[in-house]
Amino acid sequence: VFNRFKKDFIDTFYTLKNVHKKIARDIDKGDYDIVLVHTDISTQAPYLLRYLKTKNVYFCLEPLRNAYEYSLRLKDNVFVLNIFYENLNRWIRKNIDRKNARSANHILALSLFGRERIIAAYDLYPKISYLGIDESVFKPSNVKKKNQVFFVAEKYPIYGYDLAQQAMNLIPKKIRPDLKIIDWKKNNFERLSDEELVGLYRESLVTLSLSKFDTFGLVPLESMACGTPVIALNVAGYRETVLNNKTGYLTDFDSKEISEKIIYLLLHPEEVKRLGENGRKWTEEKWTWNKQIEELNKLLINFVKNEF
């Protein structure tokens, strides 16, 4: 507790605020039309939004998760002093996040699900600006598919790792594919390159996306752009990026249903091909970076013109 006090109360709640004041003054001297502000690692919505006089828009990836999500609650076996400190810390951060976000002139969400979370957390109604993928990097090839299911996330229940394991264990051993797990890093220090990631997407039979709170769903888009279908939970941002029975499958939080979908793809390679081709077309039609940047630019111009 005492080791964290300086970092939280002095560095984040006091020093960082003053740093952002100075940054805001410097930005205001630049005579910019508008400032696009992104999430801060320390406070989620940054202090900068309180102090900018220049017209600004906050691109909100998501509200402060540990302030709202039950799955990120403190466990019962935590020492009582730690519980008190952490609850106080989260309460302060929640209020900082909310005040900072509500100080923005405009706010953007990255999905419909993200919009709903912002409404609930901040009582603000954002416009939507989707993310995209680089279709020149994430693209199919003629590489032969391996007997492999791809899971791109850390090994925590919040990302659906337990559900992935349960589903794989329900597949008979004689046909069970390998579960390839990548969390974007080859080890604790070196980040996986785009080329390596693309290679894993291409060679996999299907990609699993099983997080219950993925605000957008970039992994499914990357997979589909590489011609690999997706099995995702029918929740959150996946409902916007995955087309059920066309580019993959949207399932309940049910390991048996997920395992059955994997088995079906194992036994029907023509379905893997159909879903993969559809996924590539879908990403080219709607989800390229150029298309999303064009839409973001339109939003920013309209904000400057006060047309919203």
Stockholm file with secondary structure:
# STOCKHOLM 1.0

chainA/1-308         VFNRFKKDFIDTFYTLKNVHKKIARDIDKGDYDIVLVHTDISTQAPYLLRYLKTKNVYFCLEPLRNAYEYSLRLKDNVFVLNIFYENLNRWIRKNIDRKNARSANHILALSLFGRERIIAAYDLYPKISYLGIDESVFKPSNVKKKNQVFFVAEKYPIYGYDLAQQAMNLIPKKIRPDLKIIDWKKNNFERLSDEELVGLYRESLVTLSLSKFDTFGLVPLESMACGTPVIALNVAGYRETVLNNKTGYLTDFDSKEISEKIIYLLLHPEEVKRLGENGRKWTEEKWTWNKQIEELNKLLINFVKNEF
#=GR chainA/1-308 SS CHHHHIIIIIIIIIIHHHHHHHHHHHHHTTCCSCEEEECBTTTBSCTHHHHCCSCEEEEESCSCGGGTCGGGSCCTTSCHHHHHHHHHHHHHHHHHHHHHHHTSSEEEESSHHHHHHHHHHHSCCCEECCCCBCTTTSCCCCCCCCSEEEEESCSSGGGTHHHHHHHHHTSCTTTCCEEEEECSBSSSSCBCCHHHHHHHHHHCSEEEECCSCCSSCHHHHHHHHTTCCEEEESSTTHHHHCCBTTTEEEECSCHHHHHHHHHHHHHCHHHHHHHHHHHHHHHHHHCBHHHHHHHHHHHHHHHHTTCC
#=GC SS_cons         CHHHHIIIIIIIIIIHHHHHHHHHHHHHTTCCSCEEEECBTTTBSCTHHHHCCSCEEEEESCSCGGGTCGGGSCCTTSCHHHHHHHHHHHHHHHHHHHHHHHTSSEEEESSHHHHHHHHHHHSCCCEECCCCBCTTTSCCCCCCCCSEEEEESCSSGGGTHHHHHHHHHTSCTTTCCEEEEECSBSSSSCBCCHHHHHHHHHHCSEEEECCSCCSSCHHHHHHHHTTCCEEEESSTTHHHHCCBTTTEEEECSCHHHHHHHHHHHHHCHHHHHHHHHHHHHHHHHHCBHHHHHHHHHHHHHHHHTTCC
//
